């Protein structure tokens, strides 16, 4: 029998390995002449992100996204470990993988587009190279069912407060420094759906910088606090929806199960509840980006 798939920490879709409360990111780093490019892919959800900047910035991203595996060019381990340490599970790829021409070809083929302008990443040369390296790695490991990867998003550097790994650790944001101790995430995590849990963790390690979006979020929180009946309705519906980002993720790329169809049915009919309809028009216009379409 031939090899059908190679499983590594960054590309696993096994239900026994994945934690439903956190993303499973595969990362790639490209060392450019001026800047360092980085890309992240969670193959279980299809979320694909890229950025570029200083070594310090990329180090913050690698840690805050909790990268399970990091790819980089063969022969550059010393550069990688000098700047990012040796705590990551890593894999080295040949230098031809980290060329802009090869990367662009892989991305354009994946997205079936003529260019990358529509994704807002055209100017991120090093980020594009890192993103293309990830797609090449998926091909090498026989992960060919990737039609759900439909976009590449730019990590907006100026939108978030930069928090390094030492701050995350010392403030005990997502893990306690003492065995059995509490941390901020464990105290405030009252989410009832896996996507909500993953989003909350992301919000903690990537806090917003501008006051307006912060106040928009607080407006939603206040609204639900003042309308408990509506809050209970939404909570109940969210419990039914399950993990829409990873519906039956071990086989999500090639099969559709009746359970999956039921989850999608619940999601499509959430808005049909009369109470939802009455409240939706109040909070949706102002907070469109934070609510489901």
C-alpha positions, 0 to 999 in steps of 0.5 A: 500500500502506498502512503496516502497521508503524512501526519505531523503536528501542524496538519493533524485533523484527528479528533483525538489530537485536536483541542476544540478550544484552540486552533491548530496552526501550522506556521511558516517563516521566510527570512527576507533581506529586510523583513521576516515573513510569516504565515499561519494555517489551521487546516481543520478550519481553513483559516489562513493568515499572513504578516511580515515585520521584525524578528520580534514581531514574528516571534510574538505572532508565533507564540500568540498563535501557539504554532504547533509546527513551524516550517523554514528554509533548509540550512537556516536553523541557526537563524531561526533558533537564535531569534525564536528559540528551540521550543517549536516543532520544526521542519526544513524545506528546500530553498526552491520552496521559498521563492516568490515565483513558486509561492505566487503560483501555488496561491493563485492556483489555490484561490483560482485568481489572477492576482492577490490584490483582493486579499490585501496581501499583495505588498507582503512579499515575504508573507506571500513566500511563507504562505506559498511554502505552507501550501507546498508542504500540504502537497508534500504531505499528501493533504490534497483535499484543501478546497475549503482554504479559500482566502488569505488574510492579512494580520493587521499589525496596527490593530492590536496591542503587541504582547510578548510571551513573557507578558502572556506568561507573567499575567497568566492570561492563558496558563497559570504559573502554578500547578492547578492555578487559575488563569484569566482565560479559565476564569472568564471562558463561559463560551458554549461553542468551540468557535466561541472558545477559540475566538475568546482565546484569540481576543485575549492574546491579541487585545484591540488597540482602538477604543471604538471596536472595544466599545462596540464589543462592550455594547454587545455584552451590555445588551445581552446582560440587559436582555437575559431572555434573548441571551438564553435563546442565543446560548441555546441555539449556539449549543445546538450549532456545535463546531461549524468551523470544524464540522466532522473535521476528520473527514470534512474535506471529502464527506457530508454526514447527516449530523453535519447537515443537522448542524447547518440546518440549526445555523440557518434557522437561528434567525427564525426565532421571533425573539431573535428577530426582535433583538437582531435589528437593534444590535446588528447594524452597529456591530455587524463585524462581530455577529454572524451574517 
